[in-house]
Each structure stands twice: as structure tokens, then as C-alpha cells.
Amino acid sequence: MATIRNLKIKTSSCKRLVKELHSYEKEVEREAAKTADMKEKGADPYDLKQQENVLAESRMMIPDCRKRLESSLTDLKGILAELEEANQKVGPEVTEAESIVVDVEKLFETTESYCNFWYPPKETSSSSSAAYRTADGYPFVPPKMKFTTKVWHPNISSQTGAICLDILKNNWSPALNLKTALISLQALLSTPEPNDPQDAVVAKQYLSDHATFVTTARRWTEDFAKASSSGFSGKVQRLVQMGFPEALVQKTLEAFGGDENMALERGVHAVHQLHLMTAHWHSNGHASEVEDG
């Protein structure tokens, strides 16, 4: 049963998660700027790799936080709906909750999310990551997308990850959505358009020396994305046998490009932090609040 007490708990949860999400976004911005600066200055490859791992770790936190915030928002909206049905949707707590709902929904329109794509689809099982977010005015303007993993493709900048896709530009329609855009991007990866390129150098190679193009595309994916499917599965199995949850292992390995040592280090840390948080939660008597909510 929805109560004002439950409403206050969920409102507080949403506010806390909004702050957490903002902090992760700022961290990603800082680490991305630092990574770009190191690349521009020709930093030592080992130092650059370590910095890229730091950036990957910071990016990994955003989707998890977003999912938790989405769940809290759904609960909060459900409580508001129940209070309205019971004619109890009044008071400052309700006003604050409604304001939080509006703020979080606006936040979701600008927060970056990530999606993995298999490229080249017939040549490798490794995945490359693209960042996407809805822009101001969506769905009347297209979402913003770019690859965060280096990709060798005629319609994707090998330097910046910018994507040349008509649906993200002039052919966008308010009737379309993010799912449509992501499906179109996967189709573009499977069927390049070298006559309308984003990267002229790659397009020229695609047209004049296709065999070399395929080899280069495969090598870039293996170099800059995660390890091959068989190697990746083996790493997952080894870490799971150590007692780590498979979902955590997969997510951590993908974030660190298949680096087993980094995944082990961060996996241990994540599990340890989870145990500490759970113990702290129960020691402070919050378990009953969850049951009530």
C-alpha cells in the first residue's frame, strides 16, 4: 500500500541517485579530457593504456547507476499513481516527488548510454562500443551517437568516432526512436556506404583494396575492442570459478577490453564494496524499509 512515508523514501532514493549519476558523468568528462590530452601529447603507450582503463572504469559506472535510477523512478511514479487513486495526492512531499519525476525524466534525455556492436559481423565476434544520447528537442531531432571504440569503417571517423548515417541527420523523423537508430547503425556496419563516407581514407581502401580493408577492420576490432570470443569466454570462466558473479565478470572484462588482471582487481574491489554496503544497510535497520516500500 502506498503511503507518504514510502513516497519520501523513494524520493530520497531518486535524489541520491541523481547526485551519484552527475558525479559519474563529471568523472567521465575529466578522464576523457585527460585521455585526449595524453594522446595529443604522444604519451607513453603503457601510461596511455592505464589511462584508457581508468576511463573505461568510469564509463562502466554510468549504466548501472542509470538502471537503479530508472527503477527508483518507476517505483516513485507508481506510488504517486496509487496516492492519486486514494485521493491522498496532496502535501509538500507529493509536490517534491512530482518535481523529482520531471527532473529525472529530463536528465534521461541528456545522459549518455552505451551499446556494443559486433564489427565486422562476419569476421569477428568482438564488440565495439558506441555512445548515444537523446538531444534537446528529441524526438523532433535525432539522437547523438558516436563510437567510443576505434573502428575502421568508411562511414565512421577513425579519429573521432563520428558516424555518417542519414537517419541521424536529414532522414530523421519524429516517428522514429532510439531503437530504430541503433538497428540502422548495426545495418550500416554490415553494409558500408563508401560513396558517402565519413572517413575518405578508409572508403578509398574499401573500394580499391577490399581484402586489406577487411584485414585492417578485423585487426582494429581485436586491438581496440575486447578479446576474441573464445578467449573472452575462457577469462569469464576462470574468474567465475574464483567465486565472482558471472554478470559482474562479463561487464568488468568488457569495460577493460578483456584485460583479465584489471577485471580481477576491479571485480574483487566491486564485490568487497557490495558486501560492505550490504552489511552497513542491514546494520542500520534499512531492510525493514525496503520491505515496507
C-alpha positions as a LaTeX table, in Angstrom:
\begin{tabular}{lrrr}
\hline
Residue & $x$ (\AA) & $y$ (\AA) & $z$ (\AA) \\
\hline
Met1 & 0.00 & 0.00 & 0.00 \\
Ala2 & 1.34 & 3.43 & $-0.97$ \\
Thr3 & 1.99 & 5.81 & 1.90 \\
Ile4 & 3.57 & 9.23 & 2.29 \\
Arg5 & 6.40 & 7.53 & 4.18 \\
Asn6 & 7.12 & 5.26 & 1.21 \\
Leu7 & 6.90 & 8.28 & $-1.07$ \\
Lys8 & 9.53 & 10.12 & 0.98 \\
Ile9 & 11.85 & 7.08 & 0.92 \\
Lys10 & 11.64 & 6.75 & $-2.87$ \\
Thr11 & 12.01 & 10.49 & $-3.39$ \\
Ser12 & 15.15 & 10.46 & $-1.27$ \\
Ser13 & 16.46 & 7.47 & $-3.23$ \\
Cys14 & 15.93 & 9.25 & $-6.56$ \\
Lys15 & 17.64 & 12.42 & $-5.33$ \\
Arg16 & 20.64 & 10.44 & $-4.09$ \\
Leu17 & 20.96 & 8.54 & $-7.37$ \\
Val18 & 20.72 & 11.76 & $-9.40$ \\
Lys19 & 23.69 & 13.15 & $-7.47$ \\
Glu20 & 25.55 & 9.88 & $-7.97$ \\
Leu21 & 24.88 & 9.91 & $-11.71$ \\
His22 & 26.06 & 13.52 & $-12.02$ \\
Ser23 & 29.27 & 12.66 & $-10.20$ \\
Tyr24 & 29.96 & 9.76 & $-12.59$ \\
Glu25 & 29.29 & 11.97 & $-15.61$ \\
Lys26 & 31.74 & 14.58 & $-14.35$ \\
Glu27 & 34.32 & 11.89 & $-13.71$ \\
Val28 & 33.93 & 10.57 & $-17.27$ \\
Glu29 & 34.36 & 14.09 & $-18.65$ \\
Arg30 & 37.56 & 14.59 & $-16.64$ \\
Glu31 & 39.05 & 11.23 & $-17.61$ \\
Ala32 & 38.05 & 11.62 & $-21.28$ \\
Ala33 & 39.72 & 15.03 & $-21.42$ \\
Lys34 & 42.84 & 13.64 & $-19.76$ \\
Thr35 & 42.93 & 10.71 & $-22.19$ \\
Ala36 & 42.57 & 13.01 & $-25.20$ \\
Asp37 & 45.34 & 15.26 & $-23.87$ \\
Met38 & 47.68 & 12.29 & $-23.39$ \\
Lys39 & 47.02 & 11.09 & $-26.95$ \\
Glu40 & 47.65 & 14.55 & $-28.36$ \\
Lys41 & 50.95 & 14.83 & $-26.50$ \\
Gly42 & 52.10 & 11.35 & $-27.55$ \\
Ala43 & 52.15 & 9.82 & $-24.08$ \\
Asp44 & 53.95 & 6.58 & $-23.32$ \\
Pro45 & 51.81 & 3.65 & $-24.61$ \\
Tyr46 & 51.75 & 1.94 & $-21.21$ \\
Asp47 & 50.65 & 5.14 & $-19.44$ \\
Leu48 & 48.04 & 5.75 & $-22.12$ \\
Lys49 & 46.69 & 2.21 & $-21.74$ \\
Gln50 & 46.40 & 2.68 & $-17.98$ \\
Gln51 & 44.55 & 5.95 & $-18.50$ \\
Glu52 & 42.19 & 4.32 & $-21.01$ \\
Asn53 & 41.46 & 1.66 & $-18.37$ \\
Val54 & 40.59 & 4.41 & $-15.89$ \\
Leu55 & 38.27 & 5.98 & $-18.46$ \\
Ala56 & 36.63 & 2.61 & $-19.17$ \\
Glu57 & 36.08 & 2.05 & $-15.46$ \\
Ser58 & 34.43 & 5.44 & $-15.01$ \\
Arg59 & 32.16 & 4.85 & $-18.01$ \\
Met60 & 31.15 & 1.45 & $-16.63$ \\
Met61 & 29.52 & 3.08 & $-13.60$ \\
Ile62 & 27.00 & 5.17 & $-15.58$ \\
Pro63 & 24.75 & 2.39 & $-16.99$ \\
Asp64 & 24.45 & 0.71 & $-13.58$ \\
Cys65 & 23.55 & 3.95 & $-11.86$ \\
Arg66 & 21.09 & 4.82 & $-14.60$ \\
Lys67 & 19.32 & 1.45 & $-14.25$ \\
Arg68 & 18.99 & 1.92 & $-10.49$ \\
Leu69 & 17.62 & 5.41 & $-11.02$ \\
Glu70 & 15.15 & 4.15 & $-13.64$ \\
Ser71 & 13.93 & 1.53 & $-11.17$ \\
Ser72 & 13.51 & 4.10 & $-8.38$ \\
Leu73 & 11.72 & 6.46 & $-10.75$ \\
Thr74 & 9.28 & 3.72 & $-11.77$ \\
Asp75 & 8.56 & 2.97 & $-8.11$ \\
Leu76 & 8.10 & 6.66 & $-7.33$ \\
Lys77 & 5.66 & 7.17 & $-10.19$ \\
Gly78 & 3.76 & 4.07 & $-9.07$ \\
Ile79 & 3.39 & 5.41 & $-5.53$ \\
Leu80 & 2.17 & 8.76 & $-6.86$ \\
Ala81 & $-0.42$ & 6.98 & $-9.01$ \\
Glu82 & $-1.68$ & 4.94 & $-6.05$ \\
Leu83 & $-1.92$ & 8.03 & $-3.85$ \\
Glu84 & $-3.93$ & 9.77 & $-6.56$ \\
Glu85 & $-6.35$ & 6.84 & $-6.77$ \\
Ala86 & $-6.78$ & 7.01 & $-2.99$ \\
Asn87 & $-7.34$ & 10.80 & $-3.11$ \\
Gln88 & $-4.22$ & 11.28 & $-0.94$ \\
Lys89 & $-2.05$ & 13.03 & $-3.52$ \\
Val90 & $-1.60$ & 16.24 & $-1.53$ \\
Gly91 & 1.07 & 17.89 & 0.59 \\
Pro92 & 4.68 & 19.10 & 0.19 \\
Glu93 & 6.01 & 15.55 & $-0.10$ \\
Val94 & 3.88 & 14.98 & $-3.19$ \\
Thr95 & 4.97 & 18.29 & $-4.72$ \\
Glu96 & 8.63 & 17.40 & $-4.19$ \\
Ala97 & 8.15 & 13.92 & $-5.63$ \\
Glu98 & 6.44 & 15.26 & $-8.75$ \\
Ser99 & 9.27 & 17.74 & $-9.23$ \\
Ile100 & 11.84 & 14.94 & $-8.95$ \\
Val101 & 9.96 & 12.89 & $-11.57$ \\
Val102 & 10.15 & 15.80 & $-14.04$ \\
Asp103 & 13.84 & 16.42 & $-13.30$ \\
Val104 & 14.83 & 12.77 & $-13.70$ \\
Glu105 & 12.93 & 12.37 & $-16.97$ \\
Lys106 & 14.72 & 15.44 & $-18.34$ \\
Leu107 & 18.02 & 14.03 & $-17.11$ \\
Phe108 & 17.45 & 10.79 & $-19.00$ \\
Glu109 & 17.13 & 12.82 & $-22.20$ \\
Thr110 & 20.74 & 14.01 & $-21.93$ \\
Thr111 & 22.58 & 11.16 & $-20.17$ \\
Glu112 & 24.91 & 9.09 & $-22.35$ \\
Ser113 & 24.33 & 5.36 & $-22.64$ \\
Tyr114 & 26.45 & 2.76 & $-24.39$ \\
Cys115 & 25.71 & $-0.08$ & $-26.80$ \\
Asn116 & 28.02 & $-2.79$ & $-28.15$ \\
Phe117 & 28.13 & $-3.68$ & $-31.85$ \\
Trp118 & 29.81 & $-6.67$ & $-33.49$ \\
Tyr119 & 32.06 & $-5.49$ & $-36.32$ \\
Pro120 & 32.97 & $-6.77$ & $-38.82$ \\
Pro121 & 29.90 & $-9.02$ & $-38.27$ \\
Lys122 & 31.21 & $-11.95$ & $-40.35$ \\
Glu123 & 34.85 & $-11.59$ & $-39.43$ \\
Thr124 & 34.98 & $-11.42$ & $-35.64$ \\
Ser125 & 32.87 & $-11.86$ & $-32.51$ \\
Ser126 & 34.46 & $-8.88$ & $-30.78$ \\
Ser127 & 32.31 & $-5.88$ & $-29.96$ \\
Ser128 & 32.91 & $-2.16$ & $-30.39$ \\
Ser129 & 31.15 & 0.37 & $-28.19$ \\
Ala130 & 29.09 & 3.36 & $-29.29$ \\
Ala131 & 27.82 & 6.13 & $-27.02$ \\
Tyr132 & 24.36 & 7.59 & $-27.60$ \\
Arg133 & 22.01 & 10.09 & $-26.00$ \\
Thr134 & 18.88 & 11.99 & $-26.92$ \\
Ala135 & 19.41 & 15.66 & $-27.68$ \\
Asp136 & 17.28 & 18.67 & $-26.73$ \\
Gly137 & 14.15 & 18.52 & $-28.84$ \\
Tyr138 & 14.05 & 14.72 & $-29.19$ \\
Pro139 & 12.09 & 13.07 & $-30.84$ \\
Phe140 & 11.87 & 16.03 & $-33.23$ \\
Val141 & 15.65 & 15.99 & $-33.61$ \\
Pro142 & 17.77 & 12.82 & $-33.95$ \\
Pro143 & 19.77 & 11.30 & $-31.08$ \\
Lys144 & 23.51 & 11.94 & $-30.86$ \\
Met145 & 25.77 & 8.94 & $-31.49$ \\
Lys146 & 29.47 & 8.26 & $-31.84$ \\
Phe147 & 31.81 & 5.31 & $-31.41$ \\
Thr148 & 33.98 & 5.30 & $-28.30$ \\
Thr149 & 35.96 & 2.32 & $-29.60$ \\
Lys150 & 38.19 & 2.90 & $-32.63$ \\
Val151 & 36.54 & 1.41 & $-35.73$ \\
Trp152 & 37.90 & 1.00 & $-39.28$ \\
His153 & 34.80 & 1.70 & $-41.38$ \\
Pro154 & 34.10 & 4.08 & $-44.31$ \\
Asn155 & 31.18 & 5.75 & $-42.54$ \\
Ile156 & 32.84 & 6.17 & $-39.14$ \\
Ser157 & 35.70 & 8.54 & $-38.41$ \\
Ser158 & 38.81 & 6.55 & $-37.49$ \\
Gln159 & 39.91 & 9.52 & $-35.37$ \\
Thr160 & 36.81 & 10.82 & $-33.59$ \\
Gly161 & 34.22 & 8.04 & $-33.88$ \\
Ala162 & 31.76 & 10.36 & $-35.67$ \\
Ile163 & 29.11 & 8.46 & $-37.66$ \\
Cys164 & 27.79 & 9.28 & $-41.13$ \\
Leu165 & 24.26 & 7.86 & $-41.15$ \\
Asp166 & 21.33 & 9.53 & $-42.90$ \\
Ile167 & 18.85 & 8.58 & $-40.16$ \\
Leu168 & 20.94 & 10.59 & $-37.68$ \\
Lys169 & 20.77 & 13.64 & $-39.95$ \\
Asn170 & 18.35 & 14.71 & $-42.68$ \\
Asn171 & 16.32 & 11.49 & $-42.81$ \\
Trp172 & 15.30 & 11.57 & $-39.15$ \\
Ser173 & 11.58 & 11.64 & $-38.34$ \\
Pro174 & 9.72 & 12.09 & $-35.01$ \\
Ala175 & 8.08 & 8.74 & $-35.76$ \\
Leu176 & 11.48 & 7.06 & $-35.31$ \\
Asn177 & 13.14 & 6.24 & $-31.99$ \\
Leu178 & 16.42 & 5.18 & $-30.40$ \\
Lys179 & 15.82 & 1.51 & $-31.18$ \\
Thr180 & 15.38 & 2.33 & $-34.87$ \\
Ala181 & 18.60 & 4.35 & $-34.88$ \\
Leu182 & 20.60 & 1.59 & $-33.19$ \\
Ile183 & 19.27 & $-1.04$ & $-35.62$ \\
Ser184 & 20.18 & 1.24 & $-38.54$ \\
Leu185 & 23.68 & 1.65 & $-37.15$ \\
Gln186 & 24.15 & $-2.11$ & $-36.95$ \\
Ala187 & 22.93 & $-2.37$ & $-40.56$ \\
Leu188 & 25.47 & 0.27 & $-41.60$ \\
Leu189 & 28.24 & $-1.76$ & $-40.00$ \\
Ser190 & 27.16 & $-4.77$ & $-42.06$ \\
Thr191 & 26.71 & $-2.81$ & $-45.29$ \\
Pro192 & 29.05 & 0.21 & $-45.56$ \\
Glu193 & 28.33 & 3.13 & $-47.88$ \\
Pro194 & 31.81 & 4.03 & $-49.23$ \\
Asn195 & 30.38 & 6.54 & $-51.73$ \\
Asp196 & 29.08 & 8.68 & $-48.86$ \\
Pro197 & 31.99 & 8.35 & $-46.43$ \\
Gln198 & 32.81 & 9.85 & $-43.07$ \\
Asp199 & 36.43 & 8.74 & $-43.44$ \\
Ala200 & 37.74 & 9.20 & $-47.01$ \\
Val201 & 40.93 & 7.20 & $-46.39$ \\
Val202 & 39.02 & 4.14 & $-45.21$ \\
Ala203 & 36.49 & 4.49 & $-48.04$ \\
Lys204 & 39.27 & 4.59 & $-50.63$ \\
Gln205 & 40.79 & 1.39 & $-49.23$ \\
Tyr206 & 37.36 & $-0.27$ & $-49.12$ \\
Leu207 & 36.85 & 0.41 & $-52.84$ \\
Ser208 & 40.37 & $-0.17$ & $-54.14$ \\
Asp209 & 41.70 & $-2.97$ & $-51.89$ \\
His210 & 38.82 & $-4.68$ & $-50.14$ \\
Ala211 & 40.88 & $-7.59$ & $-48.81$ \\
Thr212 & 43.23 & $-5.22$ & $-46.98$ \\
Phe213 & 40.23 & $-3.28$ & $-45.70$ \\
Val214 & 38.71 & $-6.43$ & $-44.15$ \\
Thr215 & 42.04 & $-7.39$ & $-42.58$ \\
Thr216 & 42.53 & $-3.90$ & $-41.16$ \\
Ala217 & 38.96 & $-3.73$ & $-39.83$ \\
Arg218 & 39.39 & $-7.07$ & $-38.10$ \\
Arg219 & 42.74 & $-6.06$ & $-36.60$ \\
Trp220 & 41.38 & $-2.75$ & $-35.32$ \\
Thr221 & 38.48 & $-4.51$ & $-33.63$ \\
Glu222 & 40.79 & $-7.03$ & $-31.98$ \\
Asp223 & 43.25 & $-4.29$ & $-30.96$ \\
Phe224 & 40.77 & $-1.75$ & $-29.68$ \\
Ala225 & 37.74 & $-3.79$ & $-28.63$ \\
Lys226 & 37.54 & $-6.79$ & $-26.35$ \\
Ala227 & 39.38 & $-10.05$ & $-26.88$ \\
Ser228 & 38.13 & $-12.77$ & $-29.23$ \\
Ser229 & 35.03 & $-14.72$ & $-28.23$ \\
Ser230 & 36.84 & $-17.92$ & $-27.22$ \\
Gly231 & 39.50 & $-16.06$ & $-25.24$ \\
Phe232 & 36.86 & $-13.89$ & $-23.61$ \\
Ser233 & 34.76 & $-16.90$ & $-22.60$ \\
Gly234 & 37.81 & $-18.56$ & $-21.08$ \\
Lys235 & 38.54 & $-15.49$ & $-19.00$ \\
Val236 & 34.92 & $-15.34$ & $-17.85$ \\
Gln237 & 35.03 & $-18.99$ & $-16.82$ \\
Arg238 & 38.29 & $-18.59$ & $-14.87$ \\
Leu239 & 37.01 & $-15.59$ & $-12.92$ \\
Val240 & 33.62 & $-17.20$ & $-12.24$ \\
Gln241 & 35.45 & $-20.24$ & $-10.84$ \\
Met242 & 37.12 & $-17.85$ & $-8.39$ \\
Gly243 & 33.68 & $-17.09$ & $-6.98$ \\
Phe244 & 32.73 & $-13.86$ & $-8.77$ \\
Pro245 & 29.21 & $-13.39$ & $-10.21$ \\
Glu246 & 29.19 & $-14.02$ & $-13.98$ \\
Ala247 & 27.31 & $-10.80$ & $-14.78$ \\
Leu248 & 29.90 & $-8.76$ & $-12.88$ \\
Val249 & 32.76 & $-10.63$ & $-14.59$ \\
Gln250 & 31.37 & $-10.09$ & $-18.11$ \\
Lys251 & 30.69 & $-6.41$ & $-17.53$ \\
Thr252 & 34.10 & $-5.76$ & $-15.98$ \\
Leu253 & 36.01 & $-7.66$ & $-18.68$ \\
Glu254 & 34.20 & $-5.77$ & $-21.44$ \\
Ala255 & 34.91 & $-2.44$ & $-19.77$ \\
Phe256 & 38.65 & $-3.20$ & $-19.62$ \\
Gly257 & 38.98 & $-4.60$ & $-23.14$ \\
Gly258 & 39.39 & $-8.20$ & $-21.97$ \\
Asp259 & 42.23 & $-7.34$ & $-19.56$ \\
Glu260 & 41.89 & $-10.22$ & $-17.08$ \\
Asn261 & 44.20 & $-8.71$ & $-14.46$ \\
Met262 & 42.31 & $-5.41$ & $-14.41$ \\
Ala263 & 38.98 & $-7.25$ & $-14.29$ \\
Leu264 & 40.19 & $-9.35$ & $-11.37$ \\
Glu265 & 41.41 & $-6.30$ & $-9.48$ \\
Arg266 & 38.21 & $-4.32$ & $-10.08$ \\
Gly267 & 35.99 & $-7.37$ & $-9.58$ \\
Val268 & 37.45 & $-8.03$ & $-6.14$ \\
His269 & 37.00 & $-4.39$ & $-5.28$ \\
Ala270 & 33.39 & $-4.30$ & $-6.51$ \\
Val271 & 32.37 & $-7.44$ & $-4.60$ \\
His272 & 34.12 & $-6.21$ & $-1.46$ \\
Gln273 & 32.33 & $-2.85$ & $-1.68$ \\
Leu274 & 28.99 & $-4.62$ & $-2.22$ \\
His275 & 29.50 & $-6.73$ & 0.89 \\
Leu276 & 30.37 & $-3.64$ & 2.92 \\
Met277 & 27.33 & $-1.75$ & 1.65 \\
Thr278 & 25.01 & $-4.69$ & 2.37 \\
Ala279 & 26.38 & $-5.11$ & 5.88 \\
His280 & 26.05 & $-1.38$ & 6.55 \\
Trp281 & 22.49 & $-1.36$ & 5.18 \\
His282 & 21.33 & $-4.17$ & 7.44 \\
Ser283 & 23.21 & $-2.88$ & 10.48 \\
Asn284 & 21.32 & 0.39 & 10.20 \\
Gly285 & 17.92 & $-1.31$ & 10.05 \\
His286 & 17.09 & $-0.38$ & 6.45 \\
Ala287 & 15.93 & $-3.87$ & 5.50 \\
Ser288 & 12.52 & $-3.22$ & 7.01 \\
Glu289 & 12.20 & $-0.01$ & 4.99 \\
Val290 & 12.73 & $-1.96$ & 1.78 \\
Glu291 & 10.04 & $-4.44$ & 2.77 \\
Asp292 & 7.65 & $-1.62$ & 3.61 \\
Gly293 & 8.43 & 0.15 & 0.29 \\
\hline
\end{tabular}
